[in-house]
């Protein structure tokens, strides 16, 4: 310990202070960067969502009104068909008298 450490105690504590503030900065700097990134995403969220929707439309265009109506009608018919099958054979076992289900043993037409 020299005479200068007694005369200038701040310079003696400087290495500790540098390492302490360096450690704090190492933890605070990423948190501030992450906060800035989150803020930018929140500000530009409508723009980002619009660009994402435009990209989805480029890859998979929307169906026309006629196609959507036909798909809705077809899904309704399929639902009625499923309901009819469930009422005819509720436990999905193929009894010999259940004519609504195709027989497993029937040959496949060529």
matplotlib code that plots the C-alpha trace (Angstrom):
import matplotlib.pyplot as plt

x = [0.0, 1.5, 1.2, -0.9, -3.6, -4.1, -4.0, -6.3, -8.7, -11.0, -8.2, -7.6, -11.3, -11.4, -10.6, -13.4, -15.8, -14.9, -15.5, -18.8, -20.2, -19.0, -20.9, -24.0, -23.7, -23.4, -26.8, -28.5, -27.5, -29.3, -32.4, -32.4, -31.9, -34.7, -37.0, -36.2, -37.0, -40.3, -41.2, -40.5, -42.5, -45.4, -45.3, -45.1, -47.4, -50.1, -47.6, -46.0, -49.4, -50.4, -47.2, -47.7, -51.3, -50.1, -47.5, -50.1, -52.4, -49.5, -48.9, -52.5, -55.1, -58.5, -61.2, -64.0, -67.5, -68.8, -66.1, -66.8, -70.5, -69.9, -67.5, -70.1, -72.8, -70.5, -69.5, -73.2, -73.9, -71.0, -72.3, -75.7, -74.1, -72.1, -75.2, -77.1, -74.3, -74.1, -77.9, -77.8, -74.8, -74.1, -71.3, -69.6, -69.7, -70.7, -73.7, -74.7, -78.1, -76.6, -77.0, -75.7, -72.1, -70.2, -69.2, -65.6, -65.7, -67.1, -64.5, -63.3, -64.5, -61.7]
y = [0.0, 3.2, 6.8, 7.6, 5.2, 7.2, 10.5, 9.4, 6.7, 7.1, 5.9, 2.9, 1.9, 2.6, -1.0, -2.4, 0.3, -0.4, -4.2, -3.5, -1.1, -3.3, -6.2, -4.1, -2.8, -6.4, -7.2, -3.9, -3.5, -6.6, -5.7, -2.2, -3.7, -6.2, -3.4, -1.3, -4.3, -5.0, -1.3, -1.3, -4.4, -2.9, 0.3, -1.4, -4.4, -3.4, -3.0, -6.4, -8.1, -6.5, -7.7, -11.2, -11.3, -10.1, -12.8, -15.5, -14.2, -14.5, -18.1, -19.2, -16.9, -16.6, -18.8, -17.1, -16.7, -19.5, -21.9, -21.0, -21.5, -24.9, -26.0, -25.0, -27.0, -30.0, -29.9, -29.8, -32.8, -34.7, -33.8, -35.2, -38.3, -38.8, -38.3, -40.9, -43.4, -42.9, -43.5, -46.5, -48.2, -46.3, -48.5, -48.7, -52.4, -53.8, -56.0, -58.2, -56.4, -52.8, -51.9, -48.3, -49.5, -51.1, -54.7, -55.3, -58.7, -57.2, -57.3, -53.9, -53.3, -53.2]
z = [0.0, -1.1, 0.1, -3.0, -2.0, 1.1, -0.7, -3.5, -2.3, -5.4, -7.7, -5.4, -5.7, -9.4, -10.5, -8.3, -9.6, -13.2, -12.8, -10.8, -13.4, -16.2, -14.7, -14.3, -17.9, -19.1, -17.7, -18.4, -22.0, -23.3, -21.3, -22.8, -26.3, -25.8, -24.5, -27.6, -29.8, -28.1, -28.4, -32.1, -32.6, -30.7, -32.7, -36.1, -35.2, -37.7, -40.5, -39.7, -39.6, -42.9, -44.5, -43.1, -44.5, -47.9, -47.9, -47.1, -49.9, -52.3, -51.4, -50.9, -52.6, -51.3, -52.8, -54.9, -53.5, -55.6, -54.4, -50.8, -51.2, -52.9, -50.1, -47.5, -49.2, -49.6, -45.9, -45.0, -47.1, -45.6, -42.1, -43.0, -44.4, -41.2, -39.1, -41.2, -40.9, -37.1, -36.7, -39.0, -37.3, -34.1, -32.8, -36.2, -36.3, -39.7, -39.1, -42.1, -42.4, -42.4, -46.0, -45.6, -45.1, -47.9, -47.2, -46.5, -48.3, -51.5, -54.3, -55.6, -59.2, -61.6]

ax = plt.figure().add_subplot(projection="3d")
ax.plot(x, y, z, "-o")
ax.set_aspect("equal")
plt.show()
